[in-house]
């Protein structure tokens, strides 16, 4: 039993020591290929928030919620596309870095139909404390 407790303590310590990862993420509707691509100071937390809102049937992007309601959770993939490693370099601005990477990934992946990115960016910026102009 003490091994189990030691493992639990180690996992808890690793969780508490983990830093928030800024980055870019995507939510992909597998059947249609539609994407929501966005970024946040804590990208994993933003993905978790999207999933939570979808499960509650209260997502801010109506088209995404409609596809979720029609096809279910199994029809979606939640992906981390890029992680930003903060730098202590002069002039480094995390908000600008996120916005640039989001634009890059949207251009890379955005050839097909997508979900309204502006609504998603606004909510992700609000929840992460960022004011993004994406």
Contact map, one row per residue, 1 for C-alpha under 8 A:
11111000000000000000000000000000000000000000000000000000000000000000000000000000000000000000000000000000000000000000000000000000000000
11111100000000000000000000000000000000000000000000000000000000000000000000000000000000000000000000000000000000000000000000000000000000
11111110000000000000000000000000000000000000000000000000000000000000000000000000000000000000000000000000000000000000000000000000000000
11111111000000000000000000000000000000000000000000000000000000000000000000000000000000000000000000000000000000000000000000000000000000
11111111100000000000000000000000000000000000000000000000000000000000000000000000000000000000000000000000000000000000000000000000000000
01111111110000000000000000000000000000000000000000000000000000000000000000000000000000000000000000000000000000000000000000000000000000
00111111111000000000000000000000000000000000000000000000000000000000000000000000000000000000000000000000000000000000000000000000000000
00011111111100000000000000000000000000000000000000000000000000000000000000000000000000000000000000000000000000000000000000000000000000
00001111111110000000000000000000000000000000000000000000000000000000000000000000000000000000000000000000000000000000000000000000000000
00000111111111000000000000000000000000000000000000000000000000000000000000000000000000000000000000000000000000000000000000000000000000
00000011111111100000000000000000000000000000000000000000000000000000000000000000000000000000000000000000000000000000000000000000000000
00000001111111110000000000000000000000000000000000000000000000000000000000000000000000000000000000000000000000000000000000000000000000
00000000111111111000000000000000000000000000000000000000000000000000000000000000000000000000000000000000000000000000000000000000000000
00000000011111111100000000000000000000000000000000000000000000000000000000000000000000000000000000000000000000000000000000000000000000
00000000001111111100000000000000000000000000000000000000000000000000000000000000000000000000000000000000000000000000000000000000000000
00000000000111111100000000000000000000000000000000000000000000000000000000000000000000000000000000000000000000000000000000000000000000
00000000000011111110000000000000000000000000000000000000000000000000000000000000000000000000000000000000000000000000000000000000000000
00000000000001111111000000000000000000000000000000000000000000000000000000000000000000000000000000000000000000000000000000000000000000
00000000000000001111100000000000000000000000000000000000000000000000000000000000000000000000000000000000000000000000000000000000000000
00000000000000000111110000000000000000001110000000000000000000000000000000000000000000000000000000000000000000000000000000000000000000
00000000000000000011111000000000000000001111000000000000000000000000000000000000001110000000000000000000000000000000000000000000000000
00000000000000000001111100000000000000111110000000000000000000000000000000000000001110000000000001000000000000000000000000000000000000
00000000000000000000111110000000000000111110000000000000000000000000000000000001111100000000000001000000000000000000000000000000000000
00000000000000000000011111000000000011110010000000000000000000000000000000000001111000000000000001001100100000000000000000000000000000
00000000000000000000001111100000000011100010001000000000000000000000000000000111110000000000000000000000000000000000000000000000000000
00000000000000000000000111110000001111000000000000000000000000000000000000001111100000000000000000000000000000000000000000000000000000
00000000000000000000000011111000001110000000000000000000000000000000000000011110000000000000000000000000000000000000000000000000000000
00000000000000000000000001111100111100000000000000000000000000000000000000011110000000000000000000000000000000000000000000000000000000
00000000000000000000000000111111111000000000000000000000000000000010000000111000000000000000000000000000000000000000000000000000000000
00000000000000000000000000011111110000000000000000000000000000000000000000111000000000000000000000000000000000000000000000000000000000
00000000000000000000000000001111100000000000000000000000000000000000000000100000000000000000000000000000000000000000000000000000000000
00000000000000000000000000001111110000000000000000000000000000000000000000000000000000000000000000000000000000000000000000000000000000
00000000000000000000000000011111111000000000000000000000000000000000000000000000000000000000000000000000000000011100000000000000000000
00000000000000000000000000011101111100000000000000000000000000000000000000000000000000000000000000000000000000011110000000000000000000
00000000000000000000000001111000111110000000000000000000000000000000000000000000000000000000000000000000000001001110000000000000000000
00000000000000000000000001110000011111000000000000000000000000000000000000000000000000000000000000000000000000000111100100000000000000
00000000000000000000000111100000001111100000000000000000000000000000000000000000000000000000000000000100110000000000100000000000000000
00000000000000000000000111000000000111110000000000000000000000000000000000000000000000000000000000000100000000000000100110010000000000
00000000000000000000011110000000000011111010000000000000000000000000000000000000000000000000000001101100000000000000000010010000000000
00000000000000000000011100000000000001111110010000000000000000000000000000000000000000000000000001000000000000000000000000011001010000
00000000000000000001111000000000000000111110000000000000000000000000000000000000000000000000011001000000000000000000000000000001110000
00000000000000000001111000000000000000011111110000000000000000000000000000000000000000000000000000000000000000000000000000000001000000
00000000000000000001111110000000000000111111111000000000000000000000000000000001000000000000000000000000000000000000000000000000000000
00000000000000000000100000000000000000000111111100000000000000000000000000000001000000000000000000000000000000000000000000000000000000
00000000000000000000000000000000000000000111111110000000000000000000000000000000000000000000000000000000000000000000000000000000000000
00000000000000000000000000000000000000010111111111000000000000000000000000000000000000000000000000000000000000000000000000010011000000
00000000000000000000000010000000000000000011111111100000000000000000000000000100000000000000000000000000000000000000000000000000000000
00000000000000000000000000000000000000000001111111110000000000000000000000000000000000000000000000000000000000000000000000000000000000
00000000000000000000000000000000000000000000111111111000000000000000000000000000000000000000000000000000000000000000000000000000000000
00000000000000000000000000000000000000000000011111111100001000000000000000000000000000000000000000000000000000000000000000000000000000
00000000000000000000000000000000000000000000001111111110000000000000000000000000000000000000000000000000000000000000000000000000000000
00000000000000000000000000000000000000000000000111111111000000000000000000000000000000000000000000000000000000000000000000000000000000
00000000000000000000000000000000000000000000000011111111111000000000000000000000000000000000000000000000000000000000000000000000000000
00000000000000000000000000000000000000000000000001111111111000001001000000000000000000000000000000000000000000000000000000000000000000
00000000000000000000000000000000000000000000000000111111110000000000000000000000000000000000000000000000000000000000000000000000000000
00000000000000000000000000000000000000000000000000011111111000000000000000000000000000000000000000000000000000000000000000000000000000
00000000000000000000000000000000000000000000000000001111111000001000100000000000000000000000000000000000000000000000000000000000000000
00000000000000000000000000000000000000000000000000001111111100001000000000000000000000000000000000000000000000000000000000000000000000
00000000000000000000000000000000000000000000000001001101111111011000000000000000000000000000000000000000000000000000000000000000000000
00000000000000000000000000000000000000000000000000000000011111001000000000000000000000000000000000000000000000000000001100100000000000
00000000000000000000000000000000000000000000000000000000001111111000000000000000000000000000000000000000000000000011001100000000000000
00000000000000000000000000000000000000000000000000000000001111111100000000000000000000000000000000000000000000000000000000000000000000
00000000000000000000000000000000000000000000000000000000000011111110000000000000000000000000000000000000000000000010000000000000000000
00000000000000000000000000000000000000000000000000000000001011111111000000000000000000000000000000000000000000000010000000000000000000
00000000000000000000000000000000000000000000000000000100111111111111100000000000000000000000000000000000000000000000000000000000000000
00000000000000000000000000000000000000000000000000000000000001111111110000000000000000000000000000000000000000000000000000000000000000
00000000000000000000000000001000000000000000000000000000000000111111111100000000000000000000000000000000000000000000000000000000000000
00000000000000000000000000000000000000000000000000000100000000011111111110110000000000000000000000000000000000000000000000000000000000
00000000000000000000000000000000000000000000000000000000100000001111111100000000000000000000000000000000000000000000000000000000000000
00000000000000000000000000000000000000000000000000000000000000000111111100000000000000000000000000000000000000000000000000000000000000
00000000000000000000000000000000000000000000000000000000000000000011111111100000000000000000000000000000000000000000000000000000000000
00000000000000000000000000000000000000000000000000000000000000000011111111110000000000000000000000000000000000000000000000000000000000
00000000000000000000000000000000000000000000000000000000000000000001001111110000000000000000000000000000000000000000000000000000000000
00000000000000000000000000000000000000000000000000000000000000000000001111111000000000000000000000000000000000000000000000000000000000
00000000000000000000000000001110000000000000000000000000000000000001001111111000000000000000000000000000000000000000000000000000000000
00000000000000000000000000111100000000000000000000000000000000000001000111111100000000000000000000000000000000000000000000000000000000
00000000000000000000000001111100000000000000000000000000000000000000000001111110000000000000000000000000000000000000000000000000000000
00000000000000000000000011110000000000000000001000000000000000000000000000011111000000000000000000000000000000000000000000000000000000
00000000000000000000000011110000000000000000000000000000000000000000000000001111100000000000000000000000000000000000000000000000000000
00000000000000000000001111000000000000000011000000000000000000000000000000000111111000000000000000000000000000000000000000000000000000
00000000000000000000001111000000000000000000000000000000000000000000000000000011111000000000000000000000100000000000000000000000000000
00000000000000000000001110000000000000000000000000000000000000000000000000000001111100000000000000001000000000000000000000000000000000
00000000000000000000111100000000000000000000000000000000000000000000000000000001111110000000000000000000000000000000000000000000000000
00000000000000000000111000000000000000000000000000000000000000000000000000000000011111000000000011000000000000000000000000000000000000
00000000000000000000110000000000000000000000000000000000000000000000000000000000001111100000000000000000000000000000000000000000000000
00000000000000000000000000000000000000000000000000000000000000000000000000000000000111110000010000000000000000000000000000000000000000
00000000000000000000000000000000000000000000000000000000000000000000000000000000000011111001000000000000000000000000000000000000000000
00000000000000000000000000000000000000000000000000000000000000000000000000000000000001111101000000000000000000000000000000000000000000
00000000000000000000000000000000000000000000000000000000000000000000000000000000000000111111000000000000000000000000000000000000000000
00000000000000000000000000000000000000000000000000000000000000000000000000000000000000011111000000000000000000000000000000000000000000
00000000000000000000000000000000000000000000000000000000000000000000000000000000000000001111100000000000000000000000000000000000000000
00000000000000000000000000000000000000000000000000000000000000000000000000000000000000111111110010000000000000000000000000000000000000
00000000000000000000000000000000000000000000000000000000000000000000000000000000000000000011111110000000000000000000000000000000000000
00000000000000000000000000000000000000001000000000000000000000000000000000000000000001000001111111000000000000000000000000000000000000
00000000000000000000000000000000000000001000000000000000000000000000000000000000000000000000111111100000000000000000000000000000011100
00000000000000000000000000000000000000000000000000000000000000000000000000000000000000000000111111110000000000000000000000000000000000
00000000000000000000000000000000000000000000000000000000000000000000000000000000000100000001111111111000000000000000000000000000000000
00000000000000000000011100000000000000111000000000000000000000000000000000000000000100000000011111111100000000000000000000000000000000
00000000000000000000000000000000000000100000000000000000000000000000000000000000000000000000001111111110000000000000000000000000000111
00000000000000000000000000000000000000000000000000000000000000000000000000000000000000000000000111111111000000000000000000000000000000
00000000000000000000000100000000000000100000000000000000000000000000000000000000010000000000000011111111100000000000000000000000000000
00000000000000000000000100000000000011100000000000000000000000000000000000000000000000000000000001111111110000000000000000000000000001
00000000000000000000000000000000000000000000000000000000000000000000000000000000000000000000000000111111111000000000000000000000000001
00000000000000000000000000000000000000000000000000000000000000000000000000000000000000000000000000011111111100000000000000000000000000
00000000000000000000000100000000000010000000000000000000000000000000000000000000100000000000000000001111111111000000000000000000000000
00000000000000000000000000000000000010000000000000000000000000000000000000000000000000000000000000000111111111000000000000000000000000
00000000000000000000000000000000000000000000000000000000000000000000000000000000000000000000000000000011111111100000000000000000000000
00000000000000000000000000000000000000000000000000000000000000000000000000000000000000000000000000000001111111100000000000000000000000
00000000000000000000000000000000000000000000000000000000000000000000000000000000000000000000000000000000111111110000000000000000000000
00000000000000000000000000000000001000000000000000000000000000000000000000000000000000000000000000000000111111111100000000000000000000
00000000000000000000000000000000000000000000000000000000000000000000000000000000000000000000000000000000001111111000000000000000000000
00000000000000000000000000000000110000000000000000000000000000000000000000000000000000000000000000000000000011111100000000000000000000
00000000000000000000000000000000111000000000000000000000000000000000000000000000000000000000000000000000000001111110000000000000000000
00000000000000000000000000000000111100000000000000000000000000000000000000000000000000000000000000000000000001011111100000000000000000
00000000000000000000000000000000011100000000000000000000000010110000000000000000000000000000000000000000000000001111100000000000000000
00000000000000000000000000000000000100000000000000000000000010000000000000000000000000000000000000000000000000000111111100000000000000
00000000000000000000000000000000000111000000000000000000000000000000000000000000000000000000000000000000000000000111111110000000000001
00000000000000000000000000000000000000000000000000000000000000000000000000000000000000000000000000000000000000000001111111000000000001
00000000000000000000000000000000000000000000000000000000000110000000000000000000000000000000000000000000000000000001111111100000000000
00000000000000000000000000000000000101000000000000000000000110000000000000000000000000000000000000000000000000000001111111110000000000
00000000000000000000000000000000000001100000000000000000000000000000000000000000000000000000000000000000000000000000111111111000000101
00000000000000000000000000000000000000000000000000000000000000000000000000000000000000000000000000000000000000000000011111111100001100
00000000000000000000000000000000000000000000000000000000000100000000000000000000000000000000000000000000000000000000001111111110000000
00000000000000000000000000000000000001110000010000000000000000000000000000000000000000000000000000000000000000000000000111111111010000
00000000000000000000000000000000000000010000000000000000000000000000000000000000000000000000000000000000000000000000000011111111111100
00000000000000000000000000000000000000000000000000000000000000000000000000000000000000000000000000000000000000000000000001111111111000
00000000000000000000000000000000000000000000010000000000000000000000000000000000000000000000000000000000000000000000000000111111110000
00000000000000000000000000000000000000011100010000000000000000000000000000000000000000000000000000000000000000000000000000011111110000
00000000000000000000000000000000000000001000000000000000000000000000000000000000000000000000000000000000000000000000000000001111111000
00000000000000000000000000000000000000011000000000000000000000000000000000000000000000000000001000000000000000000000000000011111111100
00000000000000000000000000000000000000000000000000000000000000000000000000000000000000000000001000000000000000000000000001001100111110
00000000000000000000000000000000000000000000000000000000000000000000000000000000000000000000001000100000000000000000000011001000011111
00000000000000000000000000000000000000000000000000000000000000000000000000000000000000000000000000100000000000000000000000000000001111
00000000000000000000000000000000000000000000000000000000000000000000000000000000000000000000000000100110000000000000110010000000000111
